[in-house]
Amino acid sequence: MFTRPKPEVPGPGQESVWDYPRPPAVDATDELVVVEFAGETVAESRRAMRVLETSHPPVYYLPFADVRTDLLQATARRTFCEFKGAATYADLVVGGQRSRDACWWYAAPTRGYEGLTGAIAFYPERVDRCLVDGEVVRPVEGDFYGSWVTSRVVGPFKGGPGSLGW
């Protein structure tokens, strides 16, 4: 049986992930979003989109135009999201360092998520650093959906131990 955890109370300038909708919403942001790996800035954008879903920290998607796509090597991995559709993955390769399936995108997202066309998301735990307006992002426990935890959001967050049934 589903037992909803008690949401933390957001402070000034914070959002509760329990106020996010389901199905998820896509929210444009002008925050400066940076992804770094192996000493390189692999993505930098002020045109990111956040996917906001109940109990999940945001997932940031950056336009391909703001990503060093020359550092990506598509893999055979494919997944399917009940909301956004079929996802394609890529390794991130910088010099001799490789991060397997470090990022993903929806080449043809389902209706309602067309805004994600031409945008890519990175797992923060599979790169050296992700930053949002200079703040280092923490991955959510359990490698769950590549969520980005910052001081801007409060939980509890889906992905950690005991949260599978949320």
Secondary structure as the mmCIF struct_conf table of DSSP 4:
data_model
#
loop_
_struct_conf.conf_type_id
_struct_conf.id
_struct_conf.beg_label_comp_id
_struct_conf.beg_label_asym_id
_struct_conf.beg_label_seq_id
_struct_conf.end_label_comp_id
_struct_conf.end_label_asym_id
_struct_conf.end_label_seq_id
HELX_LH_PP_P HELX_LH_PP_P1 ARG A 4 PRO A 10
TURN_TY1_P TURN_TY1_P1 PRO A 12 GLY A 13
STRN STRN1 GLU A 15 SER A 16
HELX_RH_3T_P HELX_RH_3T_P1 VAL A 17 ASP A 19
BEND BEND1 TYR A 20 TYR A 20
BEND BEND2 ARG A 22 PRO A 23
STRN STRN2 ALA A 25 ALA A 28
BEND BEND3 GLU A 31 GLU A 31
STRN STRN3 VAL A 33 PHE A 37
TURN_TY1_P TURN_TY1_P2 ALA A 38 GLY A 39
STRN STRN4 GLU A 40 SER A 45
BEND BEND4 ARG A 46 ARG A 46
STRN STRN5 MET A 49 GLU A 53
TURN_TY1_P TURN_TY1_P3 THR A 54 SER A 55
STRN STRN6 HIS A 56 PRO A 63
HELX_RH_3T_P HELX_RH_3T_P2 PHE A 64 ASP A 66
STRN STRN7 VAL A 67 VAL A 67
HELX_RH_3T_P HELX_RH_3T_P3 THR A 69 LEU A 71
STRN STRN8 LEU A 72 CYS A 81
TURN_TY1_P TURN_TY1_P4 GLU A 82 LYS A 84
STRN STRN9 GLY A 85 VAL A 94
TURN_TY1_P TURN_TY1_P5 GLY A 95 GLY A 96
STRN STRN10 GLN A 97 TRP A 105
BEND BEND5 ALA A 107 ALA A 108
HELX_LH_PP_P HELX_LH_PP_P2 PRO A 109 THR A 110
TURN_TY1_P TURN_TY1_P6 ARG A 111 GLY A 112
HELX_RH_3T_P HELX_RH_3T_P4 GLU A 114 LEU A 116
TURN_TY1_P TURN_TY1_P7 THR A 117 GLY A 118
STRN STRN11 ALA A 119 PHE A 122
HELX_RH_3T_P HELX_RH_3T_P5 PRO A 124 ARG A 126
BEND BEND6 VAL A 127 ASP A 128
STRN STRN12 ARG A 129 VAL A 132
TURN_TY1_P TURN_TY1_P8 ASP A 133 GLY A 134
STRN STRN13 GLU A 135 VAL A 136
HELX_LH_PP_P HELX_LH_PP_P3 VAL A 137 VAL A 137
STRN STRN14 ARG A 138 PRO A 139
HELX_LH_PP_P HELX_LH_PP_P4 VAL A 140 VAL A 140
TURN_TY1_P TURN_TY1_P9 GLU A 141 GLY A 142
TURN_TY1_P TURN_TY1_P10 TYR A 145 GLY A 146
STRN STRN15 TRP A 148 VAL A 149
TURN_TY1_P TURN_TY1_P11 SER A 151 ARG A 152
STRN STRN16 VAL A 153 VAL A 154
BEND BEND7 GLY A 155 GLY A 155
TURN_TY1_P TURN_TY1_P12 LYS A 158 GLY A 159
BEND BEND8 GLY A 160 GLY A 160
TURN_TY1_P TURN_TY1_P13 PRO A 161 GLY A 162
TURN_TY1_P TURN_TY1_P14 LEU A 164 GLY A 165
#
